[in-house]
Amino acid sequence: MPITASRLSLGLHAALGVGVVGALGGWAPAWLAVTGGLAVAGMLACIVRATPRGELRLSPRDGAPPTWSWRDRRQDDWRDIELRCDYLGPWLIGLRGEQGRLWLWPDSAPPARLRALRRALLSLG
């Protein structure tokens, strides 16, 4: 399943940041609002840079936990990774591994692939 950066996630973070900077602009000194704006811009840049992009593969196994594999580009080899699902909701899928957390938003992958992943994760219990 191809994973891309979510524009919904970035938009939500940006809207929250604009709200905080707007509140600072209304009630705080101008220098604090400018500092807040720079902090929000830096946070958004970090979010974009840290968002994983690549392909994720789930291989179920009989009587054992599934195998997860990741590759950064189509020409790269698959490498096994440790992941576990710790949040499964109608909008978000939260996967946690040794590299950190991977949130799959509705626009992170094709809808049919996300549906299939949800069904596979539900069947694992």
C-alpha positions, 0 to 999 in steps of 0.5 A: 500500500503506498503511503503519502503525506496527509494533507488533512493532517497538515491542514489540521495542524496549520489551522490550530497553529493559525488559531494560536497565532491569531489569539496571540495577535489579538491579546499579546504583544506583536513580538510574541505573535511573530515568535508564535508564527515562526514557531508554527511555521517551524512545527509545520516544516518538521511535520512535513519532513518527518512524515514517512513516504513509501510502501507498507505491506502486511503479510498475515501468518497462520497462528502468528503475528503478521509480518510488516514490511516497508520500502521507501521507493518502488525500486528498493528492497522490502525490509521487515519492520516491527509494527503494532496497531494501537489505534483503529478508528473510522478515520485514523489508523495508528501504528507504533513501531521502533521508528515511532508512530505512523498515523494513516489518515483517510488521504494517506493511501487509496481508500480501498487499500485502507479499508482492506487494511482495517479489515485485516487488522480487525481479523487479527483481533 
